[in-house]
């Protein structure tokens, strides 16, 4: 630039160079080269970066001390902008501190490299002796946590974590203030859903039972997210599955709410009594029923709800247990079946009802009232005459118990519900059967009443 600062020739030949004009002291020259290198890094211009590094020469020791906008050393800026490794290596070779930090955030070059998943830069910084002991930023986050918190969490971030741990970075230590939740590195790894990082931290001695501000341990977070593999990893490492969080919930309450059958089964294998444990008045089976609207938004929700319900019932969950408001799990599920239109939520609710009924859960008048509402949503009660079996009035026909010969909620009701229903509610059951087009169930109701009283159904009201 004119005015005695700098002129640059940028061709493609081997003689390309920076020409410095009118600069008589090393500090002025260092600033010019520092600014040139910063601009080249910002523009990701590899050719100009190489020119600036080549022209540094004896002034390199001044360049590495120059701070970008008075806030961050040039090395930090190069790492944050993912400059080529030979540029980072050249700065380190010139004496740049591998433990340099940004003034405002207190983040080190390792933080910047880990957040970007720049594993090659992490290796270079560690090779030149980056300090790991006090390496926390202003919020108390370590470089390991920076790699774990990055989204999306990629394989490169796992490599960064592995390199740091092998270099002696603590796997545990004090909890951070990240997001005001006081998360440990293991908590952050669980939230990232990374089994590899969780295993690495456990192998390095991370505290399995460290708590967040909400008193959640790592196993609570994994169960809540439905991370079956991570729950298995934690349980096999002997994490305490009987810890309660601030909501008084055990991990099994959270895995049931996530409709995670594998996690639920594993947690119950370590603490069988938890199957009927209460948290704020509800059992894991209630948690599953209450999760229907959320679970219906996931992948294959009906299968997940069905298998989780079967796991709980096989573990001797009490299906007749009532919550603080007197609702059973079946009543809660039936309530969600009253959606005004065919929705995934209603399909999932009916599926859960089917599984509970097929496993011998009694159907009371409250549940029948909810199912009657579902039948109105599906098309009304009709004329009072049983509809043909082929008239598929109910838009949703969830699959259930294929192996046991019961292929759908329709067949389940017709084959099982009539057998266990109390005779005082048969008239109501007949209305539901008619509304849903369940011809065989309707006929079973009529035959039941005829056998019991000899009076046709239409005379019994």
C-alpha positions in Angstrom: 0.0 0.0 0.0 1.2 3.5 -0.7 2.2 5.8 2.2 5.2 3.7 3.2 3.4 0.6 4.4 3.4 -2.4 2.1 3.2 -3.5 -1.5 2.6 -7.0 -2.5 3.1 -8.8 -5.8 0.9 -11.9 -6.1 1.7 -13.9 -9.2 2.0 -17.6 -9.5 5.8 -18.0 -10.0 8.5 -19.0 -7.5 9.6 -15.3 -7.2 6.4 -14.1 -5.6 7.1 -12.1 -2.5 6.0 -9.3 -0.2 7.9 -6.0 -0.7 8.0 -3.9 2.4 8.6 -0.2 1.9 9.7 2.5 4.4 9.6 0.3 7.5 12.7 0.7 9.6 11.9 -1.3 12.7 11.0 -4.9 13.3 7.7 -4.2 15.1 6.3 -2.3 12.1 7.3 -5.0 9.8 5.8 -7.6 12.1 2.5 -5.8 12.2 2.3 -5.6 8.4 3.1 -9.3 8.0 0.7 -10.1 10.9 -2.1 -8.3 9.2 -1.3 -9.8 5.9 -1.3 -13.3 7.4 -4.6 -12.6 9.2 -6.2 -11.4 6.0 -5.0 -14.4 4.1 -6.2 -16.8 6.8 -9.6 -15.1 6.8 -9.9 -15.5 3.1 -8.6 -19.1 3.2 -6.1 -18.0 0.6 -3.4 -20.7 0.9 -1.1 -19.1 -1.6 -1.0 -15.8 0.3 -0.6 -17.6 3.6 2.5 -19.3 2.3 3.9 -16.0 1.0 3.4 -14.3 4.4 5.0 -17.2 6.3 8.0 -17.3 3.9 8.5 -13.6 4.2 8.5 -13.6 7.9 12.2 -14.6 8.2 13.9 -13.1 11.2 10.7 -11.2 12.2 8.8 -14.4 13.0 9.3 -14.0 16.7 7.5 -10.6 16.5 4.7 -12.0 14.3 3.8 -14.7 16.8 3.4 -12.0 19.6 1.1 -9.9 17.5 -2.6 -10.1 18.5 -5.5 -9.9 16.1 -7.6 -6.9 17.1 -5.8 -6.9 20.4 -7.8 -9.9 21.6 -6.3 -13.1 20.3 -2.8 -14.2 19.3 -2.3 -15.0 15.7 -1.9 -18.7 16.5 -5.3 -18.8 18.1 -6.8 -17.0 15.0 -5.1 -19.5 12.7 -6.5 -22.5 14.6 -10.0 -21.0 14.9 -10.0 -20.3 11.1 -8.8 -23.9 10.4 -5.6 -22.6 8.7 -3.5 -25.4 7.1 -1.4 -27.4 9.6 1.9 -26.3 8.1 1.0 -22.7 8.9 0.1 -23.6 12.5 3.3 -25.7 12.7 5.3 -22.7 11.3 3.9 -20.4 14.0 4.6 -22.9 16.7 8.1 -23.4 15.4 8.6 -19.7 15.5 7.9 -19.7 19.2 4.1 -19.2 19.4 2.7 -20.5 22.7 0.6 -23.6 22.2 -1.3 -22.6 25.3 -2.2 -19.1 24.0 -5.7 -17.8 24.8 -8.3 -15.3 23.6 -8.6 -12.5 26.0 -12.4 -12.1 26.0 -13.5 -15.7 26.3 -10.4 -17.2 28.0 -10.5 -20.0 25.4 -7.2 -21.6 24.4 -6.1 -22.7 21.0 -7.1 -26.2 22.1 -10.7 -25.0 22.7 -10.8 -23.6 19.2 -9.4 -26.7 17.6 -11.7 -29.1 19.5 -14.8 -27.0 18.8 -14.0 -27.2 15.1 -13.1 -30.9 15.2 -9.6 -30.0 13.9 -7.9 -33.1 15.2 -4.6 -32.4 13.3 -4.3 -29.0 15.0 -4.9 -30.7 18.4 -2.1 -33.1 17.8 0.2 -30.3 16.8 -0.6 -28.2 19.9 -0.1 -31.2 22.1 3.2 -32.1 20.4 4.4 -28.6 21.2 3.4 -28.9 24.9 0.0 -27.3 25.2 -1.0 -27.0 28.9 -3.9 -29.2 29.9 -4.1 -28.6 33.6 -5.8 -25.2 33.9 -7.4 -25.4 30.5 -10.9 -24.0 31.2 -12.5 -21.1 29.5 -14.6 -18.3 31.1 -17.6 -20.7 31.7 -15.4 -23.5 33.1 -15.5 -25.5 29.9 -12.5 -27.8 29.1 -11.2 -28.5 25.6 -12.7 -32.0 25.9 -16.1 -30.5 26.6 -15.7 -28.2 23.6 -15.3 -31.2 21.4 -18.2 -33.0 22.9 -20.5 -30.0 22.8 -20.0 -29.3 19.0 -23.0 -30.0 16.8 -23.1 -32.0 14.7 -20.8 -34.2 16.7 -18.6 -35.9 14.2 -15.8 -38.5 14.2 -13.2 -35.8 14.1 -14.5 -34.5 17.5 -14.1 -38.0 18.8 -10.5 -38.0 17.6 -9.9 -34.7 19.5 -11.3 -36.2 22.7 -9.2 -39.3 22.3 -6.0 -37.3 21.7 -6.6 -35.1 24.7 -7.3 -38.0 27.0 -4.2 -39.9 25.9 -2.2 -36.8 26.5 -3.3 -36.7 30.1 -6.3 -34.4 30.0 -8.5 -35.1 33.1 -11.6 -37.3 32.3 -13.4 -35.9 35.3 -12.6 -32.9 37.4 -15.0 -30.3 38.7 -18.3 -29.7 37.0 -18.5 -26.8 34.5 -21.0 -24.0 34.5 -21.9 -24.7 30.9 -25.5 -23.6 30.2 -26.0 -23.1 33.9 -26.5 -26.9 34.4 -23.1 -27.8 36.0 -22.3 -30.5 33.5 -19.4 -32.9 33.8 -17.6 -34.0 30.7 -19.4 -37.4 30.9 -22.7 -35.6 31.0 -21.8 -33.6 27.9 -20.7 -36.9 26.1 -24.0 -38.5 27.0 -25.9 -35.4 25.6 -23.8 -35.7 22.4 -25.0 -39.3 22.1 -21.5 -40.5 21.5 -20.9 -44.0 22.8 -17.2 -43.9 21.8 -16.5 -40.8 23.9 -18.6 -42.1 26.8 -16.5 -45.3 26.8 -13.3 -43.4 26.6 -14.2 -41.2 29.6 -15.3 -44.2 31.7 -12.0 -46.0 30.8 -10.1 -42.9 32.1 -12.0 -42.9 35.4 -14.8 -40.4 34.9 -17.2 -40.2 37.9 -20.3 -42.2 36.8 -22.5 -40.7 39.5 -21.7 -37.0 39.2 -24.8 -34.9 39.3 -26.0 -31.9 37.4 -27.7 -28.9 38.9 -31.0 -30.8 38.6 -29.4 -33.9 40.4 -29.4 -35.9 37.1 -26.6 -38.5 36.8 -25.3 -39.5 33.4 -27.6 -42.5 33.4 -30.6 -40.2 33.9 -29.6 -38.2 30.9 -29.0 -41.3 28.8 -32.3 -42.9 29.8 -34.2 -39.7 29.1 -32.7 -39.5 25.6 -33.5 -43.1 24.9 -29.8 -43.9 24.3 -29.9 -47.6 24.8 -26.2 -48.2 24.0 -25.0 -45.5 26.4 -27.3 -46.7 29.1 -25.8 -50.2 28.7 -22.3 -48.8 28.8 -23.0 -47.0 32.0 -24.8 -49.8 33.7 -22.1 -52.3 32.8 -19.6 -49.9 34.3 -21.7 -50.1 37.5 -23.4 -46.7 37.5 -25.9 -46.4 40.3 -29.3 -47.0 38.8 -31.2 -46.2 42.1 -30.3 -42.5 42.2 -33.2 -40.0 42.1 -33.1 -36.6 40.5 -34.8 -33.4 41.7 -38.1 -34.7 40.3 -37.7 -37.8 42.4 -37.4 -39.9 39.2 -35.3 -43.0 38.8 -33.6 -43.7 35.5 -36.2 -46.3 34.7 -39.0 -43.7 34.9 -37.1 -41.7 32.2 -36.4 -44.7 30.0 -40.0 -45.7 30.1 -41.0 -42.1 29.2 -38.7 -42.4 26.2 -40.3 -45.7 25.2 -36.8 -47.3 25.3 -37.5 -50.9 25.8 -33.9 -52.1 25.9 -32.8 -49.5 28.5 -35.9 -50.2 30.6 -35.2 -54.0 30.6 -31.6 -53.5 31.5 -32.3 -51.0 34.3 -35.0 -53.3 35.8 -32.5 -56.2 35.7 -30.3 -54.2 38.1 -33.2 -52.9 40.3 -36.3 -55.0 39.9 -38.2 -53.1 42.7 -38.1 -50.0 40.6 -40.8 -51.3 38.3 -43.5 -50.0 40.7 -41.5 -47.2 42.3 -43.3 -43.9 42.4 -42.0 -40.4 41.4 -44.4 -37.6 42.1 -47.2 -40.2 42.3 -46.6 -42.0 39.0 -44.9 -45.3 38.2 -42.9 -46.2 35.1 -46.0 -47.5 33.4 -47.7 -44.2 33.9 -44.6 -42.5 32.4 -45.0 -44.6 29.3 -48.7 -43.8 29.0 -48.0 -40.1 29.5 -45.3 -40.2 26.8 -47.7 -41.2 24.0 -48.0 -37.7 22.4 -44.2 -37.3 22.4 -43.3 -40.9 21.4 -45.7 -40.7 18.4 -43.4 -38.2 16.8 -40.4 -40.5 16.8 -39.5 -43.4 14.5 -41.6 -46.6 14.7 -43.5 -45.3 17.8 -46.1 -48.1 18.0 -43.4 -50.8 18.1 -41.4 -48.9 20.8 -44.5 -48.3 23.0 -45.6 -52.0 22.6 -42.2 -53.5 23.5 -41.7 -51.1 26.4 -45.1 -51.9 27.8 -44.4 -55.6 27.5 -41.1 -55.2 29.3 -42.7 -53.4 32.2 -45.6 -55.9 32.5 -43.2 -58.9 32.3 -41.3 -57.3 35.2 -44.6 -57.3 37.2 -45.6 -53.7 36.8 -48.9 -53.1 38.6 -51.3 -52.1 35.8 -54.0 -51.1 38.2 -51.8 -48.6 40.1 -53.4 -45.1 40.2 -51.6 -41.8 40.0 -52.2 -38.9 42.3 -55.4 -38.1 40.4 -56.7 -41.7 40.4 -55.8 -42.5 36.8 -54.4 -45.9 35.8 -52.0 -46.3 32.9 -54.8 -47.8 30.7 -57.1 -44.8 31.4 -54.4 -42.3 30.5 -53.7 -44.2 27.3 -57.4 -44.4 26.4 -57.7 -40.6 27.0 -55.1 -39.9 24.3 -57.2 -42.2 21.9 -60.0 -39.5 21.9 -58.2 -37.4 19.3 -60.8 -35.6 17.0 -59.1 -37.0 13.8 -56.8 -39.8 12.8 -53.4 -38.9 14.2 -50.2 -40.8 15.1 -51.0 -40.0 18.8 -54.3 -41.8 18.6 -52.8 -44.8 16.8 -50.1 -45.1 19.5 -52.7 -44.7 22.3 -54.8 -47.5 20.8 -51.7 -49.6 20.4 -50.8 -49.2 24.1 -54.4 -49.9 25.1 -54.3 -53.1 23.1 -51.1 -54.3 24.7 -52.3 -53.6 28.2 -55.7 -55.3 27.6 -54.1 -58.3 26.0 -51.9 -58.7 29.1 -55.0 -59.0 31.3 -55.4 -55.4 32.5 -59.1 -55.0 33.5 -61.2 -52.6 31.5 -63.3 -50.4 33.7 -66.2 -48.0 32.9 -63.8 -45.0 32.7 -61.7 -46.7 30.0 -64.9 -47.7 28.1 -66.0 -44.1 28.2 -62.7 -43.0 26.7 -62.9 -45.7 24.0 -66.4 -44.7 23.2 -65.0 -41.2 22.5 -62.5 -42.8 20.2 -65.3 -44.6 18.4 -67.2 -41.3 17.9 -64.1 -39.8 16.4 -63.8 -42.8 14.1 -67.3 -42.3 12.7 -70.0 -42.4 15.4 -72.1 -45.1 16.9 -74.0 -45.9 13.8 -77.5 -47.3 13.6 -77.1 -49.5 16.6 -76.8 -52.6 14.4 -73.5 -54.5 14.2 -71.5 -53.5 11.1 -69.9 -56.0 8.8 -66.5 -57.2 9.8 -65.1 -55.8 6.5 -66.4 -52.3 7.1 -63.2 -50.8 8.4 -64.6 -47.7 10.2 -61.6 -47.0 12.4 -58.9 -45.4 10.3 -56.1 -46.6 12.6 -55.7 -50.4 13.2 -52.5 -50.8 15.3 -50.6 -54.1 15.1 -50.3 -56.0 18.3 -49.3 -59.5 19.4 -48.7 -61.1 16.0 -47.0 -64.1 17.5 -49.9 -64.8 19.8 -52.5 -64.8 16.9 -53.8 -61.4 17.7 -52.9 -59.2 14.7 -54.7 -55.9 15.5 -56.7 -53.9 18.1 -59.8 -55.0 16.3 -59.1 -58.7 16.9 -57.8 -58.0 20.3 -61.0 -56.4 21.4 -63.1 -59.2 19.8 -61.0 -62.0 21.2 -59.9 -60.8 24.6 -62.0 -57.8 25.8 -65.3 -59.7 26.0 -63.7 -62.4 28.0 -62.5 -60.1 30.9 -65.2 -57.4 30.8 -67.5 -57.0 33.8 -71.1 -57.9 32.9 -72.4 -54.7 34.3 -70.7 -52.8 31.4 -71.6 -55.1 28.5 -74.2 -52.6 27.2 -71.6 -49.9 27.0 -69.1 -52.3 25.4 -71.7 -53.1 22.8 -72.0 -49.4 21.9 -68.2 -49.2 21.5 -68.1 -52.3 19.4 -70.8 -51.0 17.1 -69.1 -47.6 16.8 -65.7 -49.2 15.8 -67.3 -51.7 13.5 -66.3 -54.7 15.7 -69.0 -57.1 14.6 -67.9 -60.2 16.5 -67.5 -58.3 19.7 -71.0 -56.8 19.3 -72.4 -60.3 18.8 -70.5 -61.6 21.8 -72.1 -58.8 23.9 -75.5 -59.8 22.7 -74.9 -63.5 23.3 -73.6 -62.7 26.8 -76.7 -60.8 27.8 -79.0 -63.4 26.3 -77.3 -66.1 28.3 -77.3 -64.1 31.5 -80.8 -62.7 31.4 -82.6 -64.1 28.4 -83.5 -60.6 27.5 -82.5 -59.2 24.0 -79.9 -56.4 24.2 -82.2 -53.7 22.9 -84.4 -54.2 26.0 -81.5 -53.8 28.4 -80.7 -50.1 29.1 
